[in-house]
Amino acid sequence: MRLANKIVLITGAGSGIGRVTAELFAKEGATVIVNDIDTTRGEETVQLIQNANGKAVFMQADTTDATSVETMIQTIIQTYSVIDILFNNAGISGIGRLHELEEDEWDRIMRINVKGVFLPSKYVLPHMIKQNGGAIINMSSCIAEIGLADRASYATTKGAVLSLTKSMQVDYAPYNIRVNALLPGTIFTPFVEDYLSKSADPDAAIAKVKTRQLSGELGKPEDVAKAALFLASDESSFMMGSPLYVDGGVVFGKNA
């Protein structure tokens, strides 16, 4: 029980990595506040956790809306008094070269992927400062460290999240708050599965994406969830402002 009696908020926990992480954290003893903009998916995650005798509640909030986020955080504090762990997981992908992107699409991915980390952190941090401790995990991506075709907007946001993580750590280390980032490679989430299935040749598309990883395989949501658990637990107590790669060898390896 590495997270026994911890109060955890996970954004974007209605599906994919967020859902699997919420289930794992609950198995490790945490009370999980499942946040998602989609009520149906969020409540499904809660039901899965409760069916496994875990503790979870759903709170709908738009992580890009200050009023919505502040209200959620206030409700959590009123109910549980503390927030021990924040996992800023909510985000979307973005496809296209820079000159092909519409301004509205650029603004949308910046708002969700960067502002969606800023606002939950902004409203959680005062409480972590008051309780003199906490852990924040930000979802970046290995794309923050490499170039990848047709991902200009997405790479920009994930690079911003990684830089924000490092700056946050400097500011909040004096309050015993740890801030680290996850940098996954290509993870076979429902979103990725749907995206690849729309290719002219889905099998060929999957095979091509697999070649990015030295492992020759796509990652699983469970791979990222286990890394998130490590960063949330005391086992990573000496990690501060660190990027944790869960990428199958994308960043630091190259196939011959």
TORFI-598847 format. One line per 4 residues: number of its first residue (from 1); for each residue z, x, y negated of N, C-alpha, C. Coordinates in nm, 4 decimals, padded with zeros to 6 digits. Atoms other than C-alpha are relative to their C-alpha. Example, Ala and Ser with C-alpha at 12.3 -4.5 7.8 and 13.67 -1.06 7.14 Angstrom:
BEGIN
1 = 00.0000 00.0890 00.1190 00.7800 01.2300 00.4500 00.0000 00.0900 -00.1200 ~ -00.0060 -00.0820 00.1190 00.7140 01.3670 00.1060 00.0730 -00.0770 -00.1090
! end
This chain:
BEGIN
1 = 00.0000 00.0835 00.1197 00.0000 00.0000 00.0000 00.0000 00.0875 -00.1254 ~ 00.0083 -00.0943 00.1116 -00.1225 00.2378 -00.2690 00.0087 -00.0666 -00.1371 ~ -00.0093 00.0705 00.1279 -00.1193 -00.0309 -00.5388 00.1051 -00.1106 00.0056 ~ -00.1035 00.1016 -00.0167 00.1926 -00.2211 -00.4394 00.0597 -00.0413 -00.1336
5 = -00.0610 00.0618 00.1186 00.3140 -00.4539 -00.7158 -00.0711 00.0340 -00.1311 ~ 00.0756 -00.0295 00.1211 00.0472 -00.3359 -00.9610 -00.0778 -00.1233 -00.0462 ~ 00.0799 00.1059 00.0595 -00.1212 -00.5795 -01.1977 -00.1316 00.0614 -00.0448 ~ 00.1308 -00.0615 00.0197 -00.4935 -00.5067 -01.2053 -00.0974 -00.1016 -00.0579
9 = 00.1073 00.0822 00.0556 -00.7720 -00.6487 -01.4202 -00.1331 00.0674 00.0324 ~ 00.1335 -00.0496 -00.0318 -01.1276 -00.6050 -01.2908 -00.1021 -00.0915 -00.0646 ~ 00.1047 00.0799 00.0623 -01.4161 -00.7209 -01.5062 -00.1239 -00.0001 00.0890 ~ 00.1195 00.0106 -00.0827 -01.7365 -00.8398 -01.3434 00.0308 00.0005 00.1479
13 = -00.0464 -00.0032 -00.1394 -01.5524 -00.9043 -01.0180 -00.0530 -00.1159 00.0826 ~ 00.0536 00.1141 -00.0733 -01.7596 -01.2033 -00.9139 -00.0979 00.0360 00.1095 ~ 00.0967 -00.0403 -00.1019 -02.0000 -01.0033 -00.6996 -00.0071 00.1517 00.0080 ~ 00.0299 -00.1421 -00.0088 -02.1130 -00.6602 -00.5855 00.1217 00.0900 00.0073
17 = -00.1068 -00.1002 -00.0005 -01.8921 -00.3602 -00.6517 00.1318 -00.0605 -00.0473 ~ -00.1216 00.0610 00.0531 -01.6440 -00.5657 -00.8541 00.0728 -00.0840 00.1027 ~ -00.0628 00.0853 -00.1024 -01.5846 -00.8149 -00.5741 00.0613 00.0839 00.1115 ~ -00.0500 -00.0825 -00.1099 -01.5482 -00.5522 -00.3026 00.1231 00.0792 -00.0441
21 = -00.1160 -00.0731 00.0516 -01.3098 -00.3517 -00.5216 00.1205 -00.0917 -00.0131 ~ -00.1100 00.0957 00.0122 -01.1018 -00.6598 -00.5950 00.0637 -00.0273 00.1356 ~ -00.0528 00.0238 -00.1346 -01.0674 -00.7270 -00.2226 00.0800 00.1204 00.0497 ~ -00.0693 -00.1204 -00.0455 -00.9700 -00.3664 -00.1508 00.1318 00.0193 -00.0733
25 = -00.1230 -00.0164 00.0790 -00.7159 -00.3495 -00.4336 00.1065 -00.0987 00.0450 ~ -00.0962 00.0998 -00.0465 -00.5542 -00.6709 -00.3121 00.0586 00.0401 00.1352 ~ -00.0500 -00.0470 -00.1300 -00.5292 -00.5289 00.0406 00.1008 00.1127 -00.0168 ~ -00.0913 -00.1117 00.0271 -00.3508 -00.2300 -00.1132 00.1233 -00.0440 -00.0788
29 = -00.1243 00.0510 00.0559 -00.0836 -00.4560 -00.2608 -00.0038 -00.0466 -00.1437 ~ 00.0082 00.0395 00.1408 -00.2112 -00.5309 -00.6116 -00.0150 -00.1506 -00.0153 ~ 00.0370 00.1332 00.0452 -00.2171 -00.8633 -00.7863 -00.1227 00.0188 -00.0875 ~ 00.1277 -00.0245 00.0655 -00.5791 -00.8804 -00.8992 -00.0389 -00.1165 -00.0891
33 = 00.0576 00.0979 00.0911 -00.6976 -01.0640 -01.2069 -00.1504 00.0183 00.0071 ~ 00.1444 -00.0034 -00.0197 -01.0587 -01.1390 -01.1230 -00.0658 -00.0592 -00.1246 ~ 00.0724 00.0476 00.1185 -01.2676 -01.1621 -01.4385 -00.1494 -00.0022 00.0272 ~ 00.1454 00.0084 -00.0028 -01.6260 -01.2767 -01.4543 -00.0428 -00.1073 -00.0986
37 = 00.0525 00.1044 00.0876 -01.8430 -01.4771 -01.6890 -00.0439 -00.1207 00.0808 ~ 00.0432 00.1051 -00.0920 -01.9560 -01.6802 -01.3870 00.1218 -00.0533 00.0757 ~ -00.1202 00.0579 -00.0588 -01.6727 -01.9128 -01.2846 -00.0122 -00.0172 00.1510 ~ 00.0184 00.0247 -00.1434 -01.8184 -02.0026 -00.9442 00.0165 00.1282 00.0804
41 = -00.0090 -00.1268 -00.0726 -01.8584 -01.6417 -00.8345 00.1401 00.0593 -00.0075 ~ -00.1346 -00.0536 00.0151 -01.5221 -01.5387 -00.9736 00.0991 -00.0700 00.0905 ~ -00.0912 00.0758 -00.0858 -01.3416 -01.8163 -00.7903 -00.0268 00.0258 00.1471 ~ 00.0306 -00.0373 -00.1387 -01.5251 -01.7220 -00.4716 00.0718 00.1298 00.0383
45 = -00.0704 -00.1260 -00.0261 -01.3816 -01.3711 -00.4997 00.1490 -00.0248 00.0217 ~ -00.1421 00.0336 -00.0138 -01.0316 -01.5122 -00.5483 00.0269 -00.0646 00.1356 ~ -00.0188 00.0681 -00.1273 -01.0738 -01.7344 -00.2442 -00.0056 00.0982 00.1167 ~ 00.0099 -00.1014 -00.1052 -01.1814 -01.4397 -00.0296 00.1293 00.0809 00.0100
49 = -00.1243 -00.0775 00.0019 -00.8719 -01.2467 -00.1360 00.1165 -00.0823 00.0541 ~ -00.1091 00.0857 -00.0442 -00.6375 -01.5375 -00.0814 -00.0112 -00.0314 00.1491 ~ 00.0195 00.0244 -00.1439 -00.7911 -01.6055 00.2604 00.0499 00.1177 00.0840 ~ -00.0504 -00.1197 -00.0684 -00.6873 -01.2496 00.3505 00.1457 00.0271 -00.0356
53 = -00.1417 -00.0074 00.0362 -00.3333 -01.3183 00.2239 00.0276 00.0953 -00.1161 ~ -00.0189 -00.0808 00.1193 -00.3868 -01.1201 -00.0942 00.0327 -00.0857 -00.1208 ~ -00.0379 00.0695 00.1231 -00.2836 -01.2087 -00.4478 -00.1096 00.0192 -00.1054 ~ 00.1052 -00.0075 00.1010 -00.5500 -01.2931 -00.7040 -00.0068 -00.1299 -00.0785
57 = 00.0274 00.1162 00.0838 -00.6241 -01.5280 -00.9911 -00.1301 00.0270 -00.0751 ~ 00.1245 -00.0140 00.0743 -00.9477 -01.5931 -01.1769 00.0228 -00.0303 -00.1473 ~ -00.0013 00.0252 00.1438 -00.9828 -01.5667 -01.5536 -00.1401 00.0201 -00.0538 ~ 00.1340 -00.0064 00.0561 -01.3157 -01.6502 -01.7097 00.0064 00.0536 -00.1418
61 = 00.0092 -00.0538 00.1352 -01.4024 -01.4441 -02.0153 -00.1293 00.0775 -00.0127 ~ 00.1196 -00.0770 00.0331 -01.7076 -01.2933 -02.1788 00.0454 00.1323 -00.0590 ~ -00.0511 -00.1294 00.0447 -01.6367 -00.9211 -02.2127 -00.0673 00.0506 -00.1276 ~ 00.0642 -00.0390 00.1258 -01.8689 -00.9019 -02.5144 00.0505 -00.0817 -00.1179
65 = -00.0529 00.0886 00.1045 -01.6722 -01.1624 -02.7107 00.1473 00.0305 -00.0234 ~ -00.1361 -00.0456 00.0298 -01.3564 -01.0428 -02.8845 00.1047 -00.1087 00.0214 ~ -00.0963 00.1091 -00.0132 -01.1823 -01.3800 -02.8973 00.0261 -00.0325 00.1463 ~ -00.0114 00.0301 -00.1424 -01.2528 -01.4452 -02.5299 00.0834 00.1055 00.0714
69 = -00.0730 -00.1091 -00.0651 -01.1217 -01.1043 -02.4235 00.1464 00.0019 -00.0438 ~ -00.1373 -00.0033 00.0501 -00.8144 -01.1127 -02.6466 00.0835 -00.1123 00.0610 ~ -00.0705 00.1133 -00.0597 -00.7190 -01.4562 -02.5143 00.0351 00.0280 00.1449 ~ -00.0252 -00.0341 -00.1398 -00.7539 -01.3345 -02.1551 00.1148 00.0992 00.0119
73 = -00.1042 -00.1025 -00.0077 -00.5370 -01.0288 -02.2170 00.1362 -00.0594 -00.0362 ~ -00.1255 00.0643 00.0388 -00.2709 -01.2357 -02.3934 00.0552 -00.0858 00.1129 ~ -00.0421 00.0844 -00.1127 -00.2621 -01.4763 -02.0991 00.0576 00.0847 00.1133 ~ -00.0497 -00.0891 -00.1058 -00.2200 -01.1908 -01.8515 00.1385 00.0538 -00.0354
77 = -00.1291 -00.0560 00.0428 00.0646 -01.0370 -02.0529 00.1083 -00.1068 00.0013 ~ -00.0979 00.1088 00.0002 00.2379 -01.3722 -02.0950 00.0439 -00.0343 00.1424 ~ -00.0289 00.0354 -00.1393 00.2181 -01.4256 -01.7182 00.0674 00.1124 00.0765 ~ -00.0443 -00.1120 -00.0841 00.2804 -01.0782 -01.5775 00.0755 00.1097 -00.0767
81 = -00.0705 -00.0952 00.0876 00.4251 -00.8790 -01.8731 -00.0700 00.1347 -00.0145 ~ 00.0661 -00.1313 00.0054 00.2133 -00.5708 -01.7926 -00.1427 -00.0110 00.0535 ~ 00.1280 -00.0243 -00.0664 -00.1374 -00.4572 -01.7063 00.0018 00.1476 00.0390 ~ -00.0121 -00.1378 -00.0469 -00.1155 -00.1460 -01.4915 -00.1338 00.0715 00.0091
85 = 00.1310 -00.0607 -00.0246 -00.4834 -00.0889 -01.4207 -00.1088 -00.0899 -00.0571 ~ 00.1186 00.0703 00.0491 -00.8042 -00.1888 -01.5981 -00.1235 00.0681 00.0580 ~ 00.1271 -00.0512 -00.0517 -01.1375 -00.1453 -01.4214 -00.1119 -00.0688 -00.0762 ~ 00.1122 00.0517 00.0788 -01.4220 -00.1923 -01.6704 -00.1279 00.0122 00.0826
89 = 00.1098 -00.0031 -00.0957 -01.6826 -00.2767 -01.4100 -00.1217 -00.0813 -00.0439 ~ 00.1094 00.0905 00.0364 -01.8946 -00.5499 -01.5724 -00.1146 00.0754 -00.0654 ~ 00.1167 -00.0652 00.0594 -02.2466 -00.4432 -01.6573 -00.1283 -00.0520 00.0602 ~ 00.1309 00.0401 -00.0489 -02.6173 -00.4989 -01.6103 -00.0918 00.1216 00.0016
93 = 00.0988 -00.1057 -00.0004 -02.9195 -00.2840 -01.5393 -00.1038 -00.0262 -00.1085 ~ 00.1075 00.0128 00.0972 -03.2102 -00.2233 -01.7727 -00.1173 00.0840 00.0439 ~ 00.1191 -00.0683 -00.0495 -03.5662 -00.1264 -01.6911 -00.1046 00.0081 -00.1100 ~ 00.1087 -00.0156 00.0954 -03.8453 00.0117 -01.9043 00.0085 00.1298 -00.0777
97 = 00.0051 -00.1161 00.0870 -03.9586 00.3080 -02.1081 00.0319 -00.0428 -00.1426 ~ -00.0523 00.0328 00.1318 -03.8303 00.3282 -02.4639 -00.0986 -00.0789 -00.0853 ~ 00.0957 00.0666 00.0888 -04.1498 00.2252 -02.6425 -00.0406 -00.1388 00.0500 ~ 00.0332 00.1307 -00.0565 -04.1864 -00.0746 -02.4116 00.1116 -00.1022 -00.0174
101 = -00.1157 00.0890 00.0089 -03.8419 -00.2207 -02.4814 -00.0041 -00.0845 -00.1263 ~ -00.0169 00.0886 00.1147 -03.7961 -00.5198 -02.7062 00.1390 00.0224 -00.0595 ~ -00.1267 -00.0241 00.0673 -03.5199 -00.4907 -02.9628 00.1111 -00.0881 00.0556 ~ -00.1021 00.0918 -00.0517 -03.3370 -00.7951 -02.8271 00.0536 00.0464 00.1350
105 = -00.0433 -00.0476 -00.1307 -03.3294 -00.6484 -02.4758 00.0861 00.1258 -00.0136 ~ -00.0810 -00.1199 00.0287 -03.2017 -00.3145 -02.6101 00.1400 -00.0402 -00.0451 ~ -00.1293 00.0447 00.0517 -02.9249 -00.4922 -02.8005 00.0836 -00.0654 00.1098 ~ -00.0715 00.0713 -00.1063 -02.8354 -00.7023 -02.4966 00.0679 00.0972 00.0955
109 = -00.0602 -00.0921 -00.0960 -02.7788 -00.4116 -02.2595 00.1050 00.0874 -00.0664 ~ -00.1031 -00.0743 00.0722 -02.5903 -00.2148 -02.5255 00.1266 -00.0843 -00.0145 ~ -00.1150 00.0892 00.0201 -02.3673 -00.5149 -02.5898 00.0799 -00.0168 00.1285 ~ -00.0701 00.0256 -00.1257 -02.2853 -00.5812 -02.2248 00.0612 00.1276 00.0569
113 = -00.0455 -00.1214 -00.0686 -02.2548 -00.2237 -02.0982 00.0921 00.0885 -00.0821 ~ -00.0861 -00.0842 00.0843 -02.0873 -00.0573 -02.3971 00.1085 -00.0828 -00.0688 ~ -00.1010 00.0855 00.0626 -01.9184 -00.3310 -02.5967 00.0886 -00.0656 00.1061 ~ -00.0761 00.0593 -00.1104 -01.8114 -00.4787 -02.2635 00.1040 00.0929 00.0593
117 = -00.1063 -00.0955 -00.0336 -01.6061 -00.1632 -02.2055 00.0967 00.0135 -00.1173 ~ -00.0806 -00.0138 00.1211 -01.4848 -00.1330 -02.5636 00.1030 -00.1120 -00.0159 ~ -00.0913 00.1106 00.0304 -01.3335 -00.4810 -02.5983 00.1158 -00.0134 00.0995 ~ -00.1158 00.0060 -00.0898 -01.1245 -00.5013 -02.2766 00.0956 00.1171 -00.0209
121 = -00.0856 -00.1167 00.0240 -00.9981 -00.1486 -02.3447 00.0792 -00.0163 -00.1292 ~ -00.0647 00.0184 00.1311 -00.9196 -00.2295 -02.7086 00.1229 -00.0899 00.0099 ~ -00.1104 00.0962 -00.0057 -00.6973 -00.5228 -02.6160 00.1029 00.0313 00.1090 ~ -00.0960 -00.0409 -00.1029 -00.5358 -00.3689 -02.3060 00.0825 00.1196 -00.0462
125 = -00.0673 -00.1255 00.0350 -00.4476 -00.0314 -02.4588 00.1321 -00.0172 -00.0750 ~ -00.1302 00.0142 00.0663 -00.1728 -00.1522 -02.6968 00.1135 -00.0323 00.0964 ~ -00.1024 00.0349 -00.0985 00.0124 -00.2933 -02.3969 00.0307 00.1188 00.0906 ~ -00.0247 -00.1214 -00.0777 -00.0334 00.0239 -02.1941 00.0796 00.1021 -00.0803
129 = -00.0780 -00.0889 00.0870 00.0956 00.2236 -02.4908 00.1464 -00.0438 -00.0013 ~ -00.1362 00.0541 00.0051 00.3993 -00.0029 -02.5094 00.0747 00.0255 00.1299 ~ -00.0662 -00.0208 -00.1292 00.4706 00.0304 -02.1375 -00.0015 00.1472 00.0418 ~ 00.0053 -00.1452 -00.0218 00.4017 00.4077 -02.1575 -00.0618 00.0358 00.1352
133 = 00.0688 -00.0353 -00.1227 00.1542 00.4211 -01.8743 -00.1090 -00.0978 00.0358 ~ 00.1080 00.0853 -00.0468 -00.1554 00.2869 -01.7106 -00.1183 00.0835 00.0421 ~ 00.1226 -00.0670 -00.0416 -00.4920 00.3722 -01.5622 -00.1193 -00.0872 -00.0366 ~ 00.1240 00.0687 00.0345 -00.8352 00.2787 -01.6930 -00.1146 00.0699 00.0720
137 = 00.1181 -00.0511 -00.0689 -01.1512 00.3200 -01.4885 -00.1223 -00.0627 -00.0663 ~ 00.1228 00.0484 00.0635 -01.4867 00.2922 -01.6653 -00.1190 00.0237 00.0912 ~ 00.1169 -00.0120 -00.0853 -01.8087 00.2286 -01.4793 -00.1155 00.0636 -00.0761 ~ 00.1175 -00.0677 00.0531 -02.0651 00.4860 -01.5816 -00.1048 00.0011 00.1113
141 = 00.1024 -00.0119 -00.1032 -02.3492 00.6044 -01.3563 -00.0460 00.1441 00.0055 ~ 00.0531 -00.1352 -00.0080 -02.4991 00.9259 -01.2278 -00.1199 00.0175 -00.0928 ~ 00.1129 -00.0072 00.0924 -02.7906 00.8411 -01.4564 00.0424 00.0546 -00.1363 ~ -00.0503 -00.0610 00.1235 -02.5674 00.9589 -01.7424 -00.0228 00.1510 -00.0001
145 = 00.0132 -00.1449 -00.0137 -02.6280 01.3117 -01.6103 -00.1422 00.0463 00.0319 ~ 00.1350 -00.0375 -00.0423 -02.9945 01.3017 -01.5063 -00.1038 -00.0828 -00.0737 ~ 00.1093 00.0819 00.0492 -03.3328 01.1789 -01.6189 -00.0565 -00.0831 00.1142 ~ 00.0586 00.0871 -00.1009 -03.4783 00.8832 -01.4314 -00.1021 -00.0900 -00.0685
149 = 00.1091 00.0758 00.0612 -03.8053 00.7064 -01.5027 00.0373 -00.1459 -00.0240 ~ -00.0098 00.1440 00.0310 -03.8035 00.3640 -01.6700 00.1436 -00.0505 -00.0127 ~ -00.1399 00.0423 00.0124 -03.4289 00.3556 -01.7398 00.0598 00.0391 -00.1362 ~ -00.0454 -00.0508 00.1304 -03.4030 00.4460 -02.1107 00.1241 -00.0721 -00.0510
153 = -00.1134 00.0752 00.0552 -03.1676 00.1670 -02.2163 00.1240 00.0126 00.0873 ~ -00.1130 -00.0087 -00.0925 -02.9503 00.1797 -01.9058 00.0652 00.1380 -00.0065 ~ -00.0533 -00.1359 00.0074 -02.9139 00.5578 -01.9213 00.0785 00.0210 -00.1287 ~ -00.0693 -00.0123 00.1285 -02.8146 00.5355 -02.2873 00.1396 -00.0604 00.0069
157 = -00.1309 00.0659 -00.0066 -02.5349 00.2914 -02.2149 00.0968 00.0747 00.0903 ~ -00.0897 -00.0668 -00.0936 -02.3969 00.4837 -01.9192 00.0420 00.1377 -00.0518 ~ -00.0403 -00.1230 00.0667 -02.4026 00.8088 -02.1154 00.1064 -00.0269 -00.1040 ~ -00.0996 00.0387 00.1001 -02.2113 00.6317 -02.3900 00.1349 -00.0270 00.0648
161 = -00.1255 00.0305 -00.0695 -01.9505 00.5068 -02.1408 00.0685 00.1286 00.0457 ~ -00.0593 -00.1262 -00.0433 -01.9004 00.8576 -02.0053 00.0625 00.0743 -00.1179 ~ -00.0548 -00.0655 00.1196 -01.8525 01.0018 -02.3550 00.1236 -00.0739 -00.0514 ~ -00.1144 00.0802 00.0427 -01.6198 00.7163 -02.4461 00.1215 00.0283 00.0879
165 = -00.1086 -00.0295 -00.0936 -01.4118 00.7877 -02.1356 00.0731 00.1276 -00.0393 ~ -00.0596 -00.1288 00.0354 -01.3553 01.1481 -02.2408 00.0784 -00.0093 -00.1314 ~ -00.0696 00.0154 00.1281 -01.2632 01.0531 -02.5982 00.1268 -00.0830 00.0146 ~ -00.1178 00.0820 -00.0243 -01.0269 00.7812 -02.4800 00.1120 00.0814 00.0626
169 = -00.1029 -00.0782 -00.0674 -00.8480 01.0277 -02.2554 00.0769 00.0893 -00.0959 ~ -00.0662 -00.0863 00.0981 -00.7775 01.2654 -02.5428 00.0976 -00.0811 -00.0848 ~ -00.0829 00.0823 00.0883 -00.6395 00.9835 -02.7575 00.1234 -00.0568 00.0697 ~ -00.1075 00.0760 -00.0647 -00.4206 00.8195 -02.4945 00.0788 00.0779 00.1048
173 = -00.0807 -00.0837 -00.0902 -00.2950 01.1068 -02.2796 00.1471 00.0054 -00.0411 ~ -00.1416 -00.0055 00.0388 00.0249 01.1226 -02.4908 00.0811 -00.1220 00.0426 ~ -00.0693 00.1228 -00.0410 00.1068 00.7709 -02.3695 -00.0003 -00.0179 00.1519 ~ -00.0004 00.0041 -00.1460 00.0754 00.8585 -02.0004 -00.1047 -00.0969 00.0543
177 = 00.1111 00.0856 -00.0422 -00.2512 00.6658 -01.9756 -00.1140 00.0896 00.0476 ~ 00.1125 -00.0763 -00.0536 -00.5233 00.8074 -01.7532 -00.1280 -00.0807 -00.0125 ~ 00.1301 00.0658 00.0156 -00.8893 00.7277 -01.8230 -00.1051 00.0844 00.0716 ~ 00.1021 -00.0712 -00.0768 -01.1585 00.8253 -01.5746 -00.1232 -00.0879 00.0188
181 = 00.1259 00.0730 -00.0149 -01.5164 00.7272 -01.5002 -00.0562 00.0157 00.1403 ~ 00.0739 -00.0036 -00.1256 -01.7082 00.6403 -01.1862 -00.1478 00.0167 -00.0303 ~ 00.1424 -00.0236 00.0179 -02.0652 00.7707 -01.1602 -00.0719 -00.0225 00.1329 ~ 00.0698 00.0271 -00.1256 -02.2360 00.5968 -00.8685 -00.1482 00.0357 -00.0078
185 = 00.1441 -00.0072 -00.0122 -02.5862 00.6604 -00.7456 -00.0535 -00.1402 00.0232 ~ 00.0555 00.1326 -00.0284 -02.8034 00.3759 -00.6207 00.0820 -00.0665 00.1099 ~ -00.0864 00.0734 -00.0914 -02.5722 00.1263 -00.4550 -00.0689 -00.1310 00.0385 ~ 00.0719 00.1184 -00.0490 -02.7119 -00.1540 -00.2392 00.0818 -00.1261 -00.0258
189 = -00.0668 00.1229 00.0424 -02.5590 -00.4424 -00.4328 -00.0985 -00.1162 00.0094 ~ 00.0929 00.1140 00.0015 -02.7027 -00.7958 -00.4379 -00.1069 00.0130 -00.1078 ~ 00.0984 -00.0173 00.1072 -02.8721 -00.7086 -00.7692 -00.1118 00.0948 00.0441 ~ 00.0998 -00.0986 -00.0441 -03.0456 -00.4007 -00.6251 -00.0844 -00.0577 00.1128
193 = 00.0732 00.0617 -00.1104 -03.1402 -00.5901 -00.3095 -00.1041 -00.0984 -00.0525 ~ 00.0919 00.0979 00.0576 -03.2963 -00.8685 -00.5171 -00.1140 00.0692 -00.0735 ~ 00.1019 -00.0739 00.0752 -03.4777 -00.6206 -00.7422 -00.1028 00.0628 00.0933 ~ 00.0913 -00.0672 -00.0921 -03.6266 -00.4256 -00.4513 -00.0820 -00.1001 00.0812
197 = 00.0708 00.1012 -00.0797 -03.7211 -00.7426 -00.2627 -00.1205 -00.0572 -00.0737 ~ 00.1109 00.0528 00.0793 -03.9539 -00.8379 -00.5486 -00.1148 00.0995 -00.0130 ~ 00.1066 -00.0992 00.0019 -04.1599 -00.5224 -00.5051 -00.1155 -00.0463 00.0886 ~ 00.1165 00.0358 -00.0807 -04.5099 -00.5483 -00.3601 00.0236 00.0331 00.1467
201 = -00.0353 -00.0405 -00.1366 -04.3804 -00.3640 -00.0528 00.1487 00.0353 00.0005 ~ -00.1457 -00.0231 00.0062 -03.9995 -00.4032 -00.0322 00.0481 00.1151 00.0876 ~ -00.0432 -00.1075 -00.0899 -03.9619 -00.1698 00.2664 -00.0347 00.1368 -00.0578 ~ 00.0415 -00.1269 00.0609 -04.1572 00.1053 00.0904 00.0848 00.0307 -00.1222
205 = -00.0823 -00.0194 00.1196 -03.9536 00.0518 -00.2276 00.1384 00.0514 00.0374 ~ -00.1314 -00.0443 -00.0460 -03.6259 00.0901 -00.0389 -00.0073 00.1441 00.0506 ~ 00.0164 -00.1358 -00.0527 -03.7543 00.4005 00.1409 -00.0130 00.1018 -00.1126 ~ 00.0177 -00.0906 00.1133 -03.8565 00.5560 -00.1908 00.1319 00.0252 -00.0717
209 = -00.1282 -00.0152 00.0693 -03.5194 00.4906 -00.3524 00.0956 00.0848 00.0824 ~ -00.0880 -00.0779 -00.0870 -03.3429 00.6414 -00.0518 -00.0238 00.1503 -00.0153 ~ 00.0302 -00.1428 00.0119 -03.5185 00.9732 -00.1145 00.0708 00.0652 -00.1180 ~ -00.0740 -00.0584 00.1121 -03.3200 01.0191 -00.4387 00.1279 00.0682 00.0475
213 = -00.1286 -00.0491 -00.0482 -03.0035 01.0806 -00.2380 -00.0194 00.1073 00.1072 ~ 00.0025 -00.0977 -00.1091 -02.9474 01.3902 -00.0264 00.0395 -00.0645 00.1318 ~ -00.0446 00.0705 -00.1200 -02.7818 01.1527 00.2167 -00.1156 -00.0740 00.0672 ~ 00.1113 00.0764 -00.0549 -03.1135 00.9730 00.2628 00.0298 -00.1472 00.0169
217 = -00.0414 00.1398 -00.0116 -02.9321 00.6419 00.2349 00.0443 -00.0531 -00.1352 ~ -00.0574 00.0628 00.1179 -02.8318 00.3944 -00.0320 00.1512 -00.0117 00.0183 ~ -00.1434 00.0178 -00.0071 -02.4648 00.3706 -00.1173 00.0360 -00.1452 00.0236 ~ -00.0522 00.1348 -00.0213 -02.2545 00.0671 -00.0294 00.1078 -00.0287 -00.1047
221 = -00.1071 00.0337 00.0938 -02.0219 -00.1207 -00.2648 00.1353 00.0547 00.0444 ~ -00.1262 -00.0519 -00.0519 -01.7379 -00.0099 -00.0369 00.0212 00.1467 -00.0369 ~ -00.0111 -00.1411 00.0371 -01.8141 00.3549 -00.1192 00.0580 00.0145 -00.1403 ~ -00.0473 -00.0058 00.1378 -01.7542 00.2910 -00.4881 00.1409 -00.0579 -00.0103
225 = -00.1330 00.0617 00.0023 -01.4545 00.0662 -00.4250 00.1078 00.0986 00.0439 ~ -00.0979 -00.0983 -00.0473 -01.2785 00.3426 -00.2314 00.0258 00.1076 -00.1050 ~ -00.0171 -00.0968 00.1079 -01.3409 00.5858 -00.5160 00.0821 -00.0601 -00.1140 ~ -00.0775 00.0685 00.1036 -01.2053 00.3305 -00.7633 00.1472 -00.0077 00.0395
229 = -00.1385 00.0040 -00.0487 -00.8935 00.2938 -00.5484 00.0684 00.1344 -00.0204 ~ -00.0551 -00.1335 00.0218 -00.8396 00.6687 -00.5622 00.0368 00.0203 -00.1467 ~ -00.0267 -00.0180 00.1425 -00.8652 00.6683 -00.9429 00.1119 -00.0921 -00.0491 ~ -00.1045 00.0946 00.0412 -00.6339 00.3680 -00.9698 00.1376 00.0405 00.0521
233 = -00.1264 -00.0321 -00.0652 -00.3674 00.5153 -00.7441 00.0611 00.1284 -00.0544 ~ -00.0693 -00.1227 00.0404 -00.1136 00.7901 -00.7990 -00.0591 00.1242 00.0656 ~ 00.0625 -00.1135 -00.0670 -00.3206 01.0096 -00.5678 -00.0878 00.0815 -00.0959 ~ 00.0843 -00.0685 00.0979 -00.5387 01.0949 -00.8685 00.0762 00.0293 -00.1292
237 = -00.0843 -00.0126 00.1189 -00.2480 01.1546 -01.1052 -00.0340 00.1197 -00.0880 ~ 00.0347 -00.1176 00.0796 -00.3877 01.4915 -01.2179 -00.1453 -00.0038 -00.0475 ~ 00.1369 00.0183 00.0495 -00.7349 01.3553 -01.2979 00.0046 -00.0735 -00.1319 ~ -00.0044 00.0585 00.1333 -00.7817 01.2837 -01.6662 -00.1329 00.0262 -00.0710
241 = 00.1280 -00.0133 00.0680 -01.1109 01.2166 -01.8451 -00.1098 00.0498 00.0908 ~ 00.0906 -00.0600 -00.0983 -01.2975 01.3036 -01.5278 -00.1108 -00.0957 00.0432 ~ 00.1054 00.0778 -00.0655 -01.6336 01.1828 -01.3980 00.0089 00.0193 00.1508 ~ -00.0062 -00.0074 -00.1462 -01.6149 01.1022 -01.0267 -00.1339 -00.0489 00.0551
245 = 00.1335 00.0305 -00.0498 -01.9564 01.1143 -00.8597 00.0066 -00.0646 00.1383 ~ 00.0113 00.0685 -00.1289 -02.0300 00.8685 -00.5796 -00.1484 -00.0293 00.0167 ~ 00.1455 00.0133 00.0165 -02.4011 00.9338 -00.5627 -00.0832 00.0524 00.1152 ~ 00.0763 -00.0484 -00.1140 -02.4979 01.0700 -00.2230 -00.0755 00.1281 -00.0248
249 = 00.0625 -00.1282 00.0264 -02.5973 01.3985 -00.3802 -00.1133 -00.0023 -00.1006 ~ 00.1085 00.0098 00.0976 -02.8293 01.2789 -00.6585 00.0091 00.1077 -00.1070 ~ -00.0144 -00.0848 00.1176 -02.6878 01.4877 -00.9411 -00.0062 00.1481 00.0341 ~ -00.0162 -00.1429 -00.0249 -02.6069 01.8190 -00.7794 -00.0828 00.0508 00.1177
253 = 00.0814 -00.0433 -00.1131 -02.8608 01.8328 -00.4993 -00.1462 -00.0331 -00.0202 ~ 00.1435 00.0269 00.0039 -03.2332 01.8399 -00.4482 -00.0593 00.0299 00.1359 ~ 00.0646 -00.0209 -00.1286 -03.4290 01.7931 -00.1304 -00.1115 00.1035 -00.0124 ~ 00.1061 -00.1012 00.0013 -03.6647 02.0770 -00.0400 -00.1365 -00.0662 -00.0028
! end
